[in-house]
Amino acid sequence: MKTEEERGIIAGENSNGFCDMERLPNDNEENESLTQLPSDDKYVKLDDFISNTKFGSLHLKMLLTTGGAYFAVCAELVVFVFLSNPVKKEWNLNKFIFPLLPLGSGVGGILGECTFGIFSDKFGRKWTFAVAVSIVALFGIASAFAPSFITLVLLRTCVSVGNGAVSSIVFGYLLEFLPQKNRGKCMVGVTFCGALGAVFAGGMAWWLLEEHSWRKFVAACSAPAFIIGIAAFCFTEESPRFLFISGQTYKGNRVLQKMINEPLAWKGEIVCPPSEKRGQILHLFKPGICWKTINLGLIWFLQATGYWGVTTYLPEYMGSQGVDPYFNMFTIFIGELPGLCLAMILVEPYMLGRIRCLQVFSFSTCISLILFGFVGLDFLKAVCVIVCYFFMVPIYSILNTFTPEVYPTGIRSTAMASMYMLIEIPGLVTPFVGEYLVSSKIPWLYPVVWAGVFLLQSLAICGLSSETAGKSLKDSQKEMEQEEIEETAIS
């Protein structure tokens, strides 16, 4: 029996798209060129194989579908931000009753993330993803016909179940198809699609809310989910990493064949040990992972607190400051896009990487909010808010890239679900806090409080130590424990 070191290999792609397996050099062969193994003795780690494929049609199809799903989710996520004034007027609501809508959305998000994240690790990515998008579509359009405020809250809660489910699955799902060199840009690209979804919702609000009704606005925002729901059922594939760790190697090989657009040309074996215990939340707190989970959870929590604290009552706050709220929210959402483009560049290992990029964007958000609180001119206030969103929204994209890279395949969706469950908690509280801050006679209190949250986040990011940019993904708990031992030895 050969040891793992003796049979370590890497997959390369020749000009015909076929995979050639070459043996990695041992320590005493450091300076020798790679040699070809005999055709009957070839092994390749699954991550090595996927990382050395070229970005092809299957990758593009998965990127467009997952990006489209996140577009639909983010369009739905910001709907309630624009419903504050029209819904209060239609049903003559007390200002402390309307927060039931974001409260219900938070509860729905927690339910969706908890159930679908675990289901994704236990039963697969494809069907849980497709069902989640369908929930968003069906209940999104139904909420446009709500006859009462309570019915609206219940229907939007169901939409949030789907939103939470999609958010917990989509990033890990795409990540498991991507070659290593394409991970950073593609993962940030999904969040870029989400920002476009927010721009879409902002544009619909600007166009429909003043001249038409909030019901047409809600219906328009649910349309993208219908399109992506069909695509999710018809055009996606199951994650090859999930198929291999669940013991479905034949199906996994078929997906890999589609990935390289050629019949599988190697005669050897893909090395990826199966895992029966998948989707276990307690595995997030095992030695070697526990501190990473706690630290990441704190960073995610502070991000959600700051983001929803700023966003929920921003139209109302800007209106109180004499600024056109709907038009400026539309321009603010557009301001996110250049920030995401910058993040696509800076997250790469040859630039700042994931962790330092987080530090830069978090601290810059803090500074822009402080400036927003103290500048006097309306024009400068609008500029400061745009700069704030330029830095604030890409933090989500970097976290969505970094977090699934930290965890092995068997708990990857569970980890993302746990983080998204955690960030629903601020959504239950910040609407009430925001209502108080907006009502305050101190004009700078609203932005400065949330600036303090981002200052705390930038300090928490300093606790991250394991950079994932340029490193392989882990498919098993054992690989992650080995990496932890190596990092400890180096430090």
C-alpha positions as a printed Julia matrix, in Angstrom:
491×3 Matrix{Float64}:
   0.0    0.0     0.0
   1.42   3.34   -1.05
   1.4    6.22    1.37
  -0.41   9.45    0.6
   2.93  11.19    0.05
   4.1    8.55   -2.41
   1.02   8.81   -4.52
   0.44  12.6    -4.34
  -0.39  13.91   -7.8
  -1.71  16.93   -9.55
  -4.05  17.15  -12.5
  -3.05  19.23  -15.48
  -5.07  19.89  -18.61
  -3.47  19.35  -22.0
  -4.36  21.13  -25.21
  -7.21  18.71  -25.87
  -8.87  19.37  -22.5
  -7.91  15.94  -21.12
  -6.43  15.49  -17.66
  -2.86  14.26  -17.32
  -1.89  13.02  -13.86
   1.59  13.85  -12.66
   3.25  12.88   -9.38
   4.18  15.65   -6.98
   7.83  15.55   -5.88
   8.7   14.29   -2.41
  10.87  16.43   -0.13
  14.08  14.88   -1.49
  12.97  15.54   -5.06
  12.3   19.22   -4.51
  14.34  20.43   -7.47
  13.49  17.63   -9.88
  10.86  17.97  -12.57
   7.52  16.19  -12.21
   7.47  12.64  -13.56
   4.62  10.72  -15.15
   3.05   7.92  -13.16
   2.18   4.64  -14.89
  -1.35   4.62  -16.29
  -2.5    1.98  -13.78
  -1.23   3.89  -10.73
  -2.74   7.34  -10.93
  -4.39   9.2    -8.07
  -5.56  12.77   -7.85
  -7.15  14.73   -5.06
 -10.55  16.06   -6.01
  -9.53  19.63   -5.17
  -6.43  19.33   -7.37
  -8.53  18.1   -10.26
 -11.16  20.86   -9.97
  -8.53  23.55   -9.39
  -6.7   22.62  -12.59
  -9.69  22.58  -14.93
 -10.26  25.53  -17.22
 -13.22  27.83  -16.63
 -15.78  26.45  -19.06
 -19.44  26.42  -20.01
 -20.58  24.54  -16.89
 -18.79  27.03  -14.64
 -20.4   29.91  -16.52
 -23.84  28.3   -16.28
 -23.47  27.85  -12.51
 -22.16  31.41  -12.09
 -25.1   32.9   -13.99
 -27.68  30.8   -12.11
 -26.29  31.41   -8.63
 -25.65  35.08   -9.43
 -29.2   35.41  -10.74
 -30.56  33.79   -7.59
 -28.68  36.23   -5.39
 -29.91  39.08   -7.61
 -33.49  37.97   -6.88
 -32.82  37.53   -3.16
 -31.26  40.98   -2.72
 -34.09  42.6    -4.66
 -36.52  40.98   -2.22
 -34.38  41.77    0.83
 -34.6   45.54    0.35
 -38.31  45.6    -0.53
 -39.42  46.39    3.02
 -37.01  49.35    3.14
 -39.18  51.1     0.53
 -42.52  49.97    2.01
 -42.28  51.99    5.22
 -44.19  55.1     4.12
 -46.75  53.63    1.63
 -47.75  50.72    3.89
 -48.08  52.99    6.93
 -50.36  55.28    4.91
 -52.55  52.53    3.41
 -53.35  50.86    6.73
 -52.8   53.88    9.0
 -50.17  52.06   11.06
 -48.52  53.26   14.22
 -44.8   53.85   13.64
 -43.99  51.08   16.13
 -46.28  48.55   14.37
 -44.51  48.64   11.0
 -41.3   47.07   12.44
 -43.31  43.82   12.65
 -42.6   43.49    8.91
 -38.79  43.37    9.2
 -39.22  41.38   12.44
 -41.19  38.69   10.58
 -38.62  38.77    7.79
 -35.88  38.09   10.32
 -37.74  35.13   11.83
 -38.41  33.7     8.36
 -34.77  34.08    7.4
 -33.65  32.15   10.48
 -36.06  29.29    9.68
 -34.91  29.1     6.06
 -31.22  29.18    6.89
 -31.49  26.63    9.69
 -33.41  24.04    7.68
 -32.08  24.45    4.15
 -28.43  24.91    5.13
 -28.41  21.6     6.98
 -30.5   19.9     4.25
 -27.95  21.08    1.68
 -25.1   19.32    3.49
 -27.15  16.19    4.13
 -29.09  15.73    0.88
 -27.33  17.84   -1.76
 -27.12  21.36   -3.13
 -29.13  21.3    -6.36
 -32.66  20.49   -5.22
 -32.52  22.46   -1.98
 -31.31  25.45   -4.0
 -34.06  25.08   -6.62
 -36.83  24.71   -4.02
 -35.53  27.73   -2.09
 -35.64  29.98   -5.17
 -39.17  28.76   -5.93
 -40.33  29.75   -2.44
 -39.01  33.27   -3.01
 -40.86  33.52   -6.34
 -44.24  32.16   -5.24
 -44.62  34.01   -1.96
 -43.08  37.16   -3.42
 -45.83  37.55   -6.0
 -48.5   36.49   -3.47
 -47.48  39.29   -1.09
 -48.42  41.87   -3.73
 -52.07  40.86   -3.2
 -52.06  40.94    0.62
 -55.48  42.18    1.88
 -54.2   43.27    5.31
 -50.98  44.2     7.06
 -50.9   40.95    9.05
 -51.27  38.93    5.84
 -48.46  40.97    4.29
 -46.23  40.21    7.29
 -46.97  36.46    7.03
 -46.34  36.32    3.28
 -43.13  38.36    3.5
 -42.01  36.04    6.31
 -42.41  33.12    3.88
 -40.42  35.05    1.26
 -37.69  35.45    3.86
 -37.64  31.69    4.45
 -36.65  31.36    0.79
 -34.23  34.28    0.99
 -32.46  32.76    3.96
 -32.35  29.36    2.3
 -30.83  30.7    -0.93
 -28.29  32.81    0.95
 -27.07  29.85    3.01
 -26.6   27.62   -0.06
 -25.63  29.79   -3.02
 -22.02  30.71   -2.18
 -20.87  27.26   -1.12
 -22.72  25.72   -4.07
 -20.86  27.82   -6.64
 -17.54  27.59   -4.78
 -17.51  23.8    -5.09
 -17.37  24.03   -8.9
 -14.7   26.71   -9.26
 -11.0   26.36  -10.11
  -8.81  27.94   -7.44
  -7.66  30.85   -9.63
 -11.27  31.86  -10.39
 -12.68  31.67   -6.87
 -12.13  35.25   -5.69
 -13.54  37.07   -8.72
 -16.49  34.71   -9.21
 -17.53  34.73   -5.56
 -17.42  38.52   -5.37
 -19.22  38.48   -8.73
 -22.21  36.77   -7.09
 -22.43  39.58   -4.55
 -22.09  42.02   -7.45
 -25.23  40.42   -8.88
 -26.87  40.93   -5.48
 -25.96  44.62   -5.62
 -27.55  44.78   -9.07
 -30.65  43.26   -7.48
 -30.7   46.07   -4.91
 -30.25  48.6    -7.75
 -33.15  46.93   -9.58
 -35.37  47.24   -6.49
 -34.28  50.87   -6.04
 -35.1   51.62   -9.67
 -38.51  49.97   -9.37
 -39.21  52.0    -6.22
 -38.24  55.25   -7.94
 -40.38  54.4   -10.97
 -43.44  52.74   -9.38
 -43.96  53.94   -5.81
 -44.74  57.58   -6.57
 -46.86  57.14   -9.72
 -48.38  53.69   -9.15
 -48.72  51.55   -6.02
 -46.52  49.58   -3.67
 -48.27  46.38   -4.85
 -46.94  46.78   -8.4
 -43.52  47.46   -6.92
 -43.6   44.23   -4.88
 -44.79  42.22   -7.91
 -42.02  43.66  -10.1
 -39.36  42.75   -7.53
 -40.53  39.11   -7.46
 -40.21  38.62  -11.25
 -36.47  37.7   -11.32
 -37.04  34.84   -8.88
 -39.48  33.18  -11.32
 -36.9   33.17  -14.12
 -34.1   31.83  -11.93
 -36.39  29.23  -10.35
 -36.89  27.63  -13.77
 -33.16  27.78  -14.51
 -32.32  26.2   -11.14
 -34.43  23.13  -11.9
 -33.41  22.78  -15.56
 -29.81  23.89  -16.02
 -27.81  23.28  -12.82
 -25.78  20.26  -11.71
 -25.21  18.73   -8.3
 -21.96  19.74   -6.62
 -19.19  17.24   -7.5
 -17.65  17.7    -4.05
 -20.94  16.77   -2.37
 -21.35  13.74   -4.65
 -17.89  12.44   -3.78
 -18.1   12.93   -0.01
 -21.56  11.3    -0.01
 -20.16   8.24   -1.81
 -21.84   8.93   -5.18
 -18.6    8.7    -7.14
 -20.19   7.64  -10.43
 -22.44  10.72  -10.48
 -19.49  12.83   -9.37
 -17.4   11.61  -12.3
 -20.21  12.49  -14.7
 -20.29  16.07  -13.39
 -16.5   16.29  -13.74
 -16.85  15.05  -17.31
 -19.26  17.91  -18.07
 -16.88  20.3   -16.34
 -14.08  19.61  -18.84
 -16.44  19.03  -21.81
 -14.64  15.81  -22.71
 -14.94  12.11  -21.84
 -12.95  11.38  -18.69
  -9.48  10.49  -19.93
  -7.68   9.29  -16.81
  -7.55   5.63  -15.82
  -6.86   6.29  -12.18
  -8.82   7.33   -9.16
 -10.04  10.57   -7.6
  -9.07  10.73   -3.94
 -11.87  12.14   -1.77
 -12.82  10.24    1.39
 -16.6    9.95    1.95
 -18.19  11.52    5.01
 -21.32  10.08    6.61
 -21.65  12.75    9.31
 -22.59  15.81    7.28
 -24.51  18.91    8.29
 -23.63  18.67   12.0
 -23.75  22.1    13.67
 -21.63  20.88   16.6
 -18.77  20.19   14.16
 -18.41  23.97   13.8
 -17.16  24.05   17.39
 -14.64  21.24   17.25
 -11.04  21.99   18.3
  -9.27  23.84   15.53
 -12.51  25.29   14.16
 -14.2   26.68   17.26
 -12.28  29.98   17.45
 -12.69  30.58   13.71
 -16.45  30.05   14.04
 -16.79  32.42   17.0
 -14.62  35.12   15.42
 -16.36  34.92   12.05
 -19.74  34.92   13.78
 -18.89  38.17   15.59
 -17.73  39.81   12.34
 -20.89  38.73   10.49
 -23.07  39.9    13.39
 -21.5   43.36   13.46
 -21.76  43.62    9.66
 -25.49  42.9     9.72
 -26.04  45.26   12.65
 -24.27  48.1    10.87
 -25.75  47.44    7.43
 -29.4   47.18    8.5
 -28.93  49.94   11.05
 -27.86  52.29    8.26
 -30.23  50.99    5.57
 -33.6   50.37    7.24
 -34.52  54.0     7.93
 -32.12  55.72    5.56
 -34.88  56.93    3.15
 -36.8   58.37    6.1
 -33.67  59.93    7.61
 -32.6   61.49    4.32
 -36.12  62.82    3.8
 -35.95  64.48    7.23
 -32.68  66.11    6.13
 -34.34  67.58    3.01
 -32.9   65.06    0.5
 -35.07  63.2    -2.1
 -35.12  59.72   -0.5
 -36.08  57.41   -3.39
 -33.81  58.93   -6.02
 -30.89  59.05   -3.6
 -31.42  55.43   -2.49
 -31.29  54.47   -6.18
 -28.0   56.35   -6.68
 -26.63  54.92   -3.42
 -27.28  51.36   -4.59
 -25.51  52.18   -7.86
 -22.59  53.44   -5.77
 -22.11  49.89   -4.44
 -21.06  48.6    -7.85
 -17.62  50.27   -8.17
 -16.81  49.12   -4.64
 -17.58  45.53   -5.58
 -15.43  45.85   -8.7
 -12.57  47.05   -6.5
 -13.15  44.13   -4.11
 -12.91  41.67   -7.04
  -9.35  42.89   -7.59
  -8.21  43.31   -3.99
  -9.34  39.88   -2.68
  -6.85  38.06   -4.89
  -3.74  36.58   -3.22
  -1.4   38.77   -5.27
  -3.21  41.9    -3.96
  -4.52  42.31   -0.4
  -6.1   38.89    0.05
  -9.35  38.26    1.95
  -8.43  39.39    5.49
  -6.6   42.64    4.77
  -9.3   43.55    2.26
 -11.89  43.14    5.04
  -9.89  45.45    7.3
  -9.63  48.2     4.69
 -13.32  48.16    3.74
 -14.6   47.96    7.33
 -12.54  50.87    8.64
 -13.35  52.99    5.57
 -17.08  52.43    6.2
 -16.63  53.7     9.75
 -14.9   56.89    8.58
 -17.49  57.65    5.87
 -20.37  57.34    8.37
 -18.69  59.74   10.79
 -18.26  62.27    7.97
 -21.91  61.75    6.95
 -23.0   62.72   10.46
 -21.16  66.03   10.54
 -21.11  67.51    7.02
 -23.68  70.26    6.49
 -24.49  70.42    2.78
 -27.1   68.05    1.32
 -24.81  67.34   -1.63
 -21.96  66.3     0.68
 -24.3   64.14    2.75
 -25.35  62.27   -0.4
 -21.69  61.83   -1.41
 -20.76  60.48    2.04
 -23.6   57.95    1.96
 -22.55  56.75   -1.5
 -18.96  56.37   -0.26
 -20.29  54.47    2.76
 -22.1   51.94    0.56
 -19.05  51.79   -1.73
 -17.15  50.23    1.19
 -19.94  48.67    3.29
 -21.6   46.32    0.78
 -18.34  44.71   -0.48
 -17.68  43.53    3.09
 -20.53  41.07    2.53
 -18.92  39.89   -0.7
 -15.56  39.29    0.98
 -17.19  37.44    3.89
 -19.24  35.36    1.44
 -15.98  34.43   -0.29
 -13.87  33.86    2.81
 -16.31  31.95    5.06
 -17.09  28.92    2.84
 -13.38  28.61    2.04
 -12.64  28.14    5.75
 -14.85  25.06    6.26
 -14.76  21.53    4.75
 -17.42  20.34    2.3
 -19.42  18.31    4.86
 -20.3   21.39    6.93
 -19.82  24.2     4.4
 -23.51  25.01    3.9
 -24.19  24.47    7.6
 -21.48  27.02    8.42
 -22.93  29.56    5.98
 -26.43  28.88    7.34
 -25.19  29.47   10.89
 -23.64  32.8     9.92
 -26.78  33.89    8.09
 -28.95  32.79   11.03
 -26.76  34.89   13.3
 -27.07  37.99   11.13
 -30.86  37.79   11.23
 -30.76  38.71   14.93
 -29.8   42.37   14.32
 -32.7   42.56   11.87
 -35.05  41.84   14.78
 -33.67  44.72   16.85
 -32.27  47.43   14.56
 -35.7   48.56   13.2
 -36.74  49.57   16.73
 -33.35  51.15   17.51
 -33.39  52.9    14.14
 -36.85  54.32   14.8
 -35.56  55.85   18.04
 -32.41  57.26   16.41
 -34.33  58.8    13.5
 -36.75  60.41   15.97
 -33.88  61.9    17.99
 -33.28  65.65   17.89
 -29.53  65.04   17.61
 -28.94  64.98   13.8
 -25.58  63.19   13.89
 -26.65  60.42   16.31
 -28.08  58.09   13.62
 -24.89  57.69   11.51
 -22.38  57.89   14.37
 -23.94  55.01   16.33
 -23.58  52.73   13.31
 -20.05  54.02   12.67
 -19.16  52.68   16.12
 -20.41  49.25   15.08
 -18.04  49.17   12.09
 -15.16  50.32   14.28
 -15.78  47.27   16.51
 -15.92  45.08   13.4
 -12.56  46.32   12.15
 -11.06  45.36   15.53
 -12.67  41.89   15.39
 -11.18  41.27   11.93
  -7.72  41.52   13.5
  -8.48  38.15   15.14
  -8.54  36.35   11.77
  -5.26  34.58   11.06
  -5.79  31.94    8.34
  -5.76  33.53    4.89
  -7.63  31.38    2.33
  -6.69  33.2    -0.88
  -4.63  30.92   -3.11
  -5.14  27.85   -0.9
  -6.98  24.61   -1.64
 -10.47  23.87   -0.35
 -10.86  21.2     2.31
 -13.23  18.33    1.63
 -12.83  16.59    5.0
 -12.45  17.45    8.67
  -9.14  15.59    8.72
  -7.63  17.92    6.1
  -8.7   20.94    8.12
  -7.19  19.55   11.33
  -3.93  18.87    9.49
  -3.84  22.47    8.25
  -4.39  23.7    11.81
  -1.45  21.6    13.04
   0.79  23.0    10.28
  -0.24  26.6    11.06
   0.44  26.04   14.77
   3.87  24.6    13.99
   4.74  27.59   11.79
   3.61  30.12   14.4
